[in-house]
C-alpha cells in the first residue's frame, strides 16, 4: 500500500514539475523572439546596400581620406579640414577599412550595424536590471523595430555610435544609483563617465550635454543631489577626461586657430543658437516628428508617460520615472536648439523604449481583457504593415521565392497570433507581433523595396560615368554637396579637390589641362551662370566634356576650359543632350 501511494505521489509530482517548466520555457521563447525581431532588421540588407547621398557618402569618404592619409586628428573631406565633429566614428570606420584591405561600403556598413547592435546590448542589460529579462527583451524589440532606429542602422552616420555610447552611460549610471557601497558606486559612475567621454569623440559636446541634462533632471526631481558627491569624484572625472583629452590635446596643438574656433564655437554654439548651415526648424519639431520616427512604440507613449509620472513614488515606479526624465529632458534641450533633424533625437530612443517597456510590463502583470485586446490590435497592425510590404514588393518585381516565403511566414505567424488570442496569452501575442514587424522590416531593407530606394536615391552611375571620362585627371569641385564630395572621391579611391571660389575654379581649369571640373546640379541653375561669369572675366570659356542625365531634372557635368577664341559655348548643346 505504501509503495502504491508513493508511486501515485511521484506520478503526481512529475506533471507538476512539467507544468512548472512550461512558463519558463515560454518565457525563454519570447525573449528569443524579441531579440531576433530586433536583430534581423539591423543586419539584413547591409551587405549589398550601396552608398547613398548625403550621409553615407560623406562619412565613408571622410573615413577613406583618414585611412589614406593616416591622420586621425584633423579629419578631411575633399582634401579640406572637416571639423564639424570629432573624428571618433570615422576613425572606427577607417580601422574597418584596414581590416577589410581597403575602403568598401560593406566595411563601413559593418561599423554602423555594430554600433546599432551595441545599443541593443546596452538596452537589454539596463532593462534586465530594471525590468527583468522579459521586460528587457521587450524594450530591445521596441527600440530595434522603431522606424528611426531601423533607418539609421542602415545609414553610415555617427549618430549610431553616439546612441550606443549614451546607452552604456545610462546603464552604468543606473547601476551607480542602485548601489549602496561607496566604492562600487564610484566604479559604476566611472564607467558611465568613460562611456560619456567616448560619446564626445563621436559628436562633441552633444552627448555629454544630452546625458547631463537628463541626469540633473532626475536628481532634481528625486532630490538625490547627494549622488553628485560620488559621480564627481576624481576617478569618474578622470575617466571622462581620458578619451576627451586623447583627441582635444593633439587637435588644439596641430590645428590652426580658425579650425579650433570652427569646432568649438561655430559647430557647437553657432549651430545650437543660430542654426546656420544646418536644419533650422521650429521648437515643436520633435514633438511632431517623434510619432512617425518612434513607430510602432509611439502609439504607447502617452499612457507610458502618464503612468511613469503618476507612479514615480510608488514601489517599482522608480525605473519608469528614470527613463522618463532621460527621455523628456534631452528632448527639451534638443528643441531649444535652432538646428533640428529627426536623427538628432536618436540618442533619446533607448530611454523611450525602456519607458514604454516598463509600462507594458506593469500592464502585462495585471492582465485582463483590455491588455489582450491591445496585444491583438498590435498584432493586427503589424500583420497589415507586413502585408503592405509584401504587396509592394510584388508590384515592383512580381512573384519570387522570397515573397512566397514571406507570405507563408506571415500566414503562420498570423495563425499563431489567432491561437494566442483564443488562449488569452497576451505576452506571447506581443512576441508574435514583434516577429511580424521584423518580417516587414527585412522586406523593406532587402529585395525589390531596397533596390527601388537605392535606384531612386543613388548618384553612383552618372558620377562613375563622368569619372570614366575624366580618366586619370584630377577632379575639381566647387561648392559641392556632401554627396558629391564623397562620390567624386570614394568611387575611384582618390581624393577630389575643392576650389574655394569660382575664380580659382576657372583659373585652375584654364591653366592645368590635367584638371577637370565636376558638377551635380539641376539642368537650369543660376549657379552655372555665376561660373560662366568667372570664366568670362579670365577671357576663357568652359568646355563640357560630358553632360550625363542624373534623374529628377538633374545632370552631372564634367568641365574643362579653353581660352576664348570666338567659338560658341558648348554647354547648352551638350546639356540638352
N, C-alpha and C positions, 0 to 999 in steps of 0.2 A: 504493500500500500504506500509506504513512504517513497519507494522507488518511482511508482507511478506519479505520485504527487510532485516529486522533484522533476520528473520528465515533463509534466504539464507546465510547471513553472518555467523550465528552460525554454519550452516551446513558446510560451507567452512572452518571455523576455526577448527572444530573437526578433520577432516582428516589431516590438517596441524599439529595439536598437536600430532596426532598419528604418522605422518611421522617423526616428530622431535624426538619422543621417540624411534623409531626403531634403529637409530645408537647407542643410549645409551644402549639399551638392547643388541644389537650385541656386543658392547664393553664389557659389563659385562660377556657375554657368553664366549668371547675369553679369558678374564682374568681368568675365572673359569677353562677353558680347559687347559690353560698354567699351572696354579697352580696344577691341578690334574695330568697333564702329568709329572711334576717334582716330585710330592709327591709319586705317585704309585710305581715307580721303587725303591724308597728308602725303603718303608715299606714292599713291597711284598717279601715273601721268607725269612724273618728274623726269624720267629718263629721256623721253623723246620730245619734250616741250622746248621749242625754240625760244631765243631771247626776244623779248618784245619791248618796244619803247613805252615810256622813257626809262622806267626804273631798272628793269633787267639789264638793259644795255649800259646804263650809266654805272651801276655798281660793278658789273662784271668787267667793264673796261678800266675803272679805277684800280681794281684788283690786278688786272693784267699788267697795267703800267707799273704797279708796285712790284709785281713778280719779275718784270723785265728789268727794272732799274735796281731792285734790291733796297729801295728807300721805303722804310716802313714808318717814317716820322712825318714827312710832308707829302700827303697823297697828291696825285696829279690826275687831271683829266684833259685829254687832248694836249698833253705836254705842258699844261699850265697848272699852278698850285690850285688844289681844290680842298679848301679847309672849312667847308660848311659844317662838318662833324669830325670828331677824331677818327683815326683810321683803323679802329679795332676790328670792325666787321670785315672790311676789305682785306685786312691782314690775315684773317682766318681763311677767306676765300683764296688769297694768294698762296697760302700754305697748301690748300687743297689742290691748286694748280700744280704745285711742286710734286705732290704725291701722285697726281694723275699723269705727270710727264709733260704738262703743258696746259694752256688755257682751254677749257672746254665748257660748254653750257652745263653738261652733266655734273662736273665738279662743283660749279657754282651753285647749282640747284641742290646738290647733296648737302651743302652747308646750310642752306635755307631750311631744308627738311629736318636736318639735325637739330637746329635751334627750336623749331616747332615741336619736335618730339621731346626736347629737354623741358620745354614749357609744360607739356602734358605730364612729364615725370614729376616736376615740382608741384603741380596742382594735385596730383594723386597723393604725394607724400603729405602735403598740408591737409588735404581732405581726410586722409586716413587718421591723422592726429586729431582733427576737429570734429569729424562727422562719422567716422567708422569706414570700413572698407567699401561697403556698398555706396555710401554717400560720396566717397572719393571717386569711385568708378563713374557714378552718375555725373559728377562735376566735370570729369575728364571728357565724357561724351558731350555734355552741353557746350563745353569750350571747343572741342575738336570739330563739332558739327556746325558751329556758328558760321555765318556767311563770311564775315570779315576775316576770321582766323583761317578758314579754308582758302580764301582767295590769296591772303598774304603768304601763306605757307607755300604757294606756288609762284611767288614773286620774289625776285632777288632783292630783298630790302633789309636794311639794318634794323628795322622795327621788329623783325622776328627775334634778333639777338637781344635787343633791349627788353622785350617782353619776357624772354627766358631769364635774363639776369634779375629783373624785378620780381619775377615769380619766386625765385630762390631767396631773394631778400625777404619777401613776405613770409615764406616758410620758416626761415631761421628767426625772424622777429617774433612770430607766433610762439615758437618753441621757447624763446627767451622770456616772453610774457608768462608762460605756463610754468617755468622753473622756479623753484624756491631757493636752491643752493646758489649763493652769490657767484661762485667760480664757474659753475655750469652755465648760469645765466650770462655771465660775461663772455664765455666762449661762444654761446649762441648768437649774441649780439655782434661779436667779432665776425662770425661767418656771414651774418646779414650785411655788415658794413663792407666786407670784402666783395660780396656779390654786387653791392651798390657801387663800389669803386669800379668794378668791371663794367657796370652799366654806363658809367661815364665814358669809357673807351669806345662805346658804341654810338652815343648821341649826346655827348657833352653833359651839361648841367640839367638836361631834361629829366633823365632818370632819377638822380638824387632829389630834384625838386618835386616830382610826382610822388615819390615814396615819402619824402619829408612831410609834405602837406597831409598825406594820409595818416602818417604816424602821429603827428601833432593833433590832428582832429580826433583820433581815437583816444589818445592820452588825455586830452582836454575833456572829452565827453565822459570818460570813465574816471576822471580825477586820479590818474595814475602817473603824475609827472615825476614821481619818485623813480620810475624806470629810467629816466634820463641819467640818473646817477650811475647806473650800470652801463647804459648804452654809450655814454660819452667818456668812458674811462680811457686811459692811454692805449690799451690793446685794441679796442674797436676803432678808435681814431686812426691808429697806425695801419690797421687792416684796410681801412677805406683809402688812406692816402697812398699806400704802396702801389696799387695799379694806376692811380691817377698820376702820380709823380713820375712813374716809369715812362709816360709819354709827354707830360707837360714840360718837364725839365729839358729834355733834348729838343722839343719843339720850340720853346722860347729861346734856347741858345742858338738854334740854327736858322729859324725863320726870320724874315725881315719884320721890322716894326709894323708895317702895313698888314702883313699876314696875321700877326698876333692880334692886332686891332680887329681885323676881319673876323677872326674866330671868336674872340671873347666878347666883342661888342656887337658887331653887325649881325653875326649869325646866332646870337642869343638874345640880347636885349633888343636889337633892332627888329628882328622877326617877331618877337613877342609883343612889343609895344607898337610898332609901326606896320609890320606885316609886308614890307616891300619885298619884291622878288619872291613872293610866296602866295599861298592861297588865302586871300582876305575874305573872311566870311562873318556873318552876324553872330552875336553872342549865343543865340539859341540853336546854333548849328548842330551841336552834339545831341541836344535834346530831341532833335528831329531825326538826325542820321542814325542814332543808336538803334532804332526799331528795325529797320531793314538790315543793319550791319550785324546785329546780335540774334537774328532769327536762327532757329525757331524758339530759343530760350527767351527771347524778348517778350513773348506773349505772357510769360510767367513773372516778369519783373515787377509789375505793380503790386501784386499780393506779396511777393517776396520782400520788397522794400518795406511795405506797411507792417508785415509780421516781424521783420528784424528790428524795426524801431520800437514797436509795441512791446516786444518780449525781451528788450535789451537788458533788463534787470532780473529776468527770470532765470531759473536754473536751466542750463543748457542753451540759453539765448545769447551767451557771450560771443559765440562763433559767428552767428548771423550778423550781429552788430559790428563786429570786427571787419567782416567782409564789406558791409555797407559803407563804413567810413572810408575804407581803402578804395572803394569804387566812386563814391559821391564826391569826396574832397578833390581828388585829382581831376575829375570831370569838370568841376567848377573852375579849377586853375586853368585847365585847357581852354575853357570857354572864355576866360578873361584875355587870352592871347588873341592878337589880331589874326595870326596865321593859323588856319584850321584845315584839317583834312581828315577824312574818315579813318585812315590808317594811324593817325596820331593818337587815337583813343585805344589802340590795340593793347597797350600795357595794362589797361583797366579791365580787360576781359577776363583774366584769371579770377580776380575778385568777384566780378559779376557772376561767373559760372558757379563759383563756390557759394555765393549768396543765394542763387536760385536753388542749388542742390541742397543747401541747408533747409530751405523752406519745403522742398519736395520731400525730404527725409521725414520731417515732422508730420506732414500730411499723410505720408505712406504708413507711418507707425499708427496713426489714428484710424486709418482705413475708412470704410464707408462707401456708400453708393456714389457719392459725388466724386471721390478720388478715382473710382473705377471708370466713371463716365469721362472724367478728364483724361485719363490714360487712353481710353478708347478714342477720344477725339484726336489726341496726338497721333495715334496710330493711323487714323483715317487721313489726317493731313499729310503725314509722311508718305503714305501709300499713294495719295493723289499727286504729290510732288514728284515721286519717283516714276509714276506712270507718265507724267508730262515729259520727263527726261527721256523715257523710252520712246514715246511718240515723236518727240523732236528729233531724236537720233534716227528713227525710221524715216522721217520726212527728208532728212538730209542725205541719207545714203542707202535707204532700202533695208531689206532684211539681211541679217548677218547672224552668225553663230553667237556672237557676243550679245546681241539683242535677244535672241531666243533664250540664252542662258539667263539673262537679266529678267526676262519675263517669267521664266519658270521660278527663279529665286523669289521674285516679288509675289507670285501666286502662293508659294509655300509659306512665306512669311505672313501673308495675309490670312492664310488658313490657320496658322499657329496663333495669330492675334485673335481671330474669332473664337478659337478654342479657349484661349486665356480669358476672354471676356466672359464666356459661359462659366468658366471655372472661378471667376472672381479674383484672379491673381493680377493685381494692378502693377506690382513691381516687375514681374516678368513681361507684362504687356508694355511697360516703358522700355525694357530692353529690346523687345521686338520692334518697337517704333524706331529706336536708335539704329537698329540693323537696316531697316528700310530706308532711313535717311542716308546712311552711309552708302547704300547701293546707288541712290540717286546722285550723290556727290562723285562717286567713282565713275559714273557715266559722264558726268559733266567734265571731268578732267582727263578723260580718255575717249578714244573713238571719234566719231564724226563731230560731236559737240566741241571737243577740244580742237580738232583740226579746223573747224569753221572759225573759231575765235582767233587762232593763230593766223590763219589766212587773211582774216579781216583786219588784224592789227599789225601784222608783220611788215617791215620795210626791207627785209633781207634781200629779196630778189632784185628789186630795182637798184639798191645800193651795190650789191655784188656785180650787177651788170655794168654799172658805172665804173667800179673799181677795176673791172676787167679791161675796160677801155683805157683807164689810167695807166695800167701796167706797173712798171717799177718807179714811176714818177711820184714825187711827194704830193700828198693831198693837203690842200689848204682850205680851212673853213673860215667863215665869217658870221658871227652872231648865230651860231647853230643852236638847235635844240639839244637837250641832253641825249635824246635818242640818236641824233645824227652824230654827236661826238663819239658815242660808243660804237655805232655801226661802222663809221668810217675807219675805225682802228681795230676793233676786235676781230672782224671777219677776215682781215688779212694779216693779223698779228703784227701790226706795225702802226706806230702812233702817228695819227694825223696831227697837223699843226693848226693853230687858230690865230688868225690875224687880229690885231687889236682894233683896227678901223678899216673903213672902205678904201681910203687912200693907200694904206700899207698893203692891203689885199691886191689892189690893182697894180701897184708898183712891183710887188713880188712876182706876179704872173707875167708882167711885161719884161722884167729883167732876167728871169730864170726860166728857160724852156723846160726844165725838169720838174716844174711845179704846175699842178692843175687845181682849179677851184671846184668845190663840191657844194651843191645846194639841194635841199629838200624843201620845196615850197609849193604854194598854190600857183596855178598857171598864170593868173593875173595878180601880181603882188607889187605894190608900190615900192617895196624894199629893193626890188630889182632895178627900178628906175634910179634909185639912190646909188646903186653900184655903177650903173651906166654913167651917171654924172661924174663919179670918181674917175672912171676911165677917160672920159672926155677931157677932164682937166689935165690929164697927162698926155693928151694927144694920142690916145690909143682907143681900141675897141675890143670888146670881148668876142671870142670865137667859141661858139657852143659845139663841143665835140660830141656830146650825147645829150639827148632830151628823152628820158625814159618815163613813161606814164607810171604813176605810183598809186592810182586809185583815189577816189574822193576828190577829183579835180586837182590833184597834186602831181608834181613832176619832179624827177631827180635830174639836175642839170650838172654837167661837167664842163667847166670853162677853162680855156686858155686865153691868151691875149696876143695882140699884134699892134704895131704902130699903125695909125690911121693913114690909109692911102687912098681914101675916097671910095673904097669898096663898101657895099651895103652891109649893115649889121645882119648877121645870120641868125640872131636869136629868135626873131618872130617866126621865120620859116621853119627852123628846126623844132621849136617848141610846139608849133601847130601839128607837126607830125607825130 
